[in-house]
Amino acid sequence: MNDDTFLAHVADGLAALPAVHAVTLGGSRAQDTHGPGSDWDFAVYYRGGFDPADLRAVGWDGEISEIGAWGGGVFNGGAWLTIDGRQVDVHYRDLDAVEHHLTEARQGRFHWEPLMFHLAGVPSYLPVAELAVNRVLRGDLPRPDYPDALRETAPEMWRGRAELTLRYTRGAFVPRGQATEVAGALATAAMETAHAVVAARGEWVTNEKRLLRRAGLREVDSILAGLRADPDVLAKAVDDAEALFRTV
């Protein structure tokens, strides 16, 4: 199958599942930033009793989780599949939950959640960001603008997390010369700051892959490159990172 045929094939298969109201394409392929080896990210928007067994019954090869198996919260499950030789991710999106997060985001309210592979974790407005940037393949979904209220509250929260991360690092890791811990903390604080920067601009974020570049924070690479297990060196690195974060 060529890409267009493949896209239609998967979208039709997902849209035919019971309780599914819409199907979207996300990730780099929705934003035209993909490369030849990029995977395909889909989401199924359902209401009510979605059963992963129905997805298994389609017969595509791969691993299909139960609802909630990815820890609940924003990411409540999905599948890693191989279809026509292509790597495909499918995310479950409960429409009731998505609509709740949209209502909250419009009021500037959200919460933070840990998520594997995300240094800074994710905000509960991530499903709203997906509505804004993903490509709807089947069904109808809202396409929200970035709420003014969220531009007020999100930067403050992310900046606060970054400041606390650096403060803890100064007291817990720097005096002990723990370079690995300092490296991890600086990377985390950089991502937190980047979230603050793009939120202040009213720009949606769906993952961290290009977040530092978008926020103008790639210079943190040079700070991390100079780390070694010396308290003085580590203290200077934290100072330099803090100064960098203030400039963006």
Secondary structure as the mmCIF struct_conf table of DSSP 4:
data_model
#
loop_
_struct_conf.conf_type_id
_struct_conf.id
_struct_conf.beg_label_comp_id
_struct_conf.beg_label_asym_id
_struct_conf.beg_label_seq_id
_struct_conf.end_label_comp_id
_struct_conf.end_label_asym_id
_struct_conf.end_label_seq_id
HELX_RH_AL_P HELX_RH_AL_P1 ASP A 3 ALA A 15
TURN_TY1_P TURN_TY1_P1 ALA A 16 ALA A 16
BEND BEND1 LEU A 17 LEU A 17
TURN_TY1_P TURN_TY1_P2 PRO A 18 ALA A 19
STRN STRN1 VAL A 20 GLY A 26
HELX_RH_AL_P HELX_RH_AL_P2 GLY A 27 ALA A 30
TURN_TY1_P TURN_TY1_P3 GLN A 31 ASP A 32
TURN_TY1_P TURN_TY1_P4 PRO A 36 GLY A 37
STRN STRN2 TRP A 40 TYR A 46
BEND BEND2 GLY A 48 GLY A 48
HELX_RH_AL_P HELX_RH_AL_P3 PRO A 52 ARG A 56
TURN_TY1_P TURN_TY1_P5 ALA A 57 VAL A 58
STRN STRN3 ASP A 61 ILE A 64
HELX_LH_PP_P HELX_LH_PP_P1 SER A 65 GLU A 66
TURN_TY1_P TURN_TY1_P6 ILE A 67 TRP A 70
BEND BEND3 GLY A 72 GLY A 72
TURN_TY1_P TURN_TY1_P7 GLY A 73 VAL A 74
STRN STRN4 GLY A 78 ILE A 83
TURN_TY1_P TURN_TY1_P8 ASP A 84 GLY A 85
STRN STRN5 ARG A 86 ASP A 94
HELX_RH_AL_P HELX_RH_AL_P4 LEU A 95 ARG A 106
TURN_TY1_P TURN_TY1_P9 GLN A 107 GLY A 108
STRN STRN6 TRP A 112 GLU A 113
TURN_TY1_P TURN_TY1_P10 MET A 116 PHE A 117
TURN_TY1_P TURN_TY1_P11 LEU A 119 ALA A 120
STRN STRN7 VAL A 122 PRO A 123
TURN_TY1_P TURN_TY1_P12 SER A 124 TYR A 125
HELX_RH_AL_P HELX_RH_AL_P5 LEU A 126 VAL A 133
BEND BEND4 ASN A 134 ASN A 134
STRN STRN8 ARG A 135 ARG A 138
BEND BEND5 GLY A 139 GLY A 139
HELX_LH_PP_P HELX_LH_PP_P2 PRO A 144 PRO A 147
HELX_RH_AL_P HELX_RH_AL_P6 ASP A 148 ALA A 172
TURN_TY1_P TURN_TY1_P13 PHE A 173 GLY A 177
HELX_RH_AL_P HELX_RH_AL_P7 ALA A 179 ARG A 201
TURN_TY1_P TURN_TY1_P14 GLY A 202 GLY A 202
BEND BEND6 THR A 206 THR A 206
BEND BEND7 GLU A 208 GLU A 208
TURN_TY1_P TURN_TY1_P15 LYS A 209 ARG A 210
HELX_RH_AL_P HELX_RH_AL_P8 LEU A 211 ALA A 215
TURN_TY1_P TURN_TY1_P16 GLY A 216 GLY A 216
TURN_TY1_P TURN_TY1_P17 ARG A 218 GLU A 219
HELX_RH_AL_P HELX_RH_AL_P9 VAL A 220 ALA A 225
TURN_TY1_P TURN_TY1_P18 GLY A 226 GLY A 226
BEND BEND8 ALA A 229 ALA A 229
HELX_RH_AL_P HELX_RH_AL_P10 PRO A 231 THR A 247
#
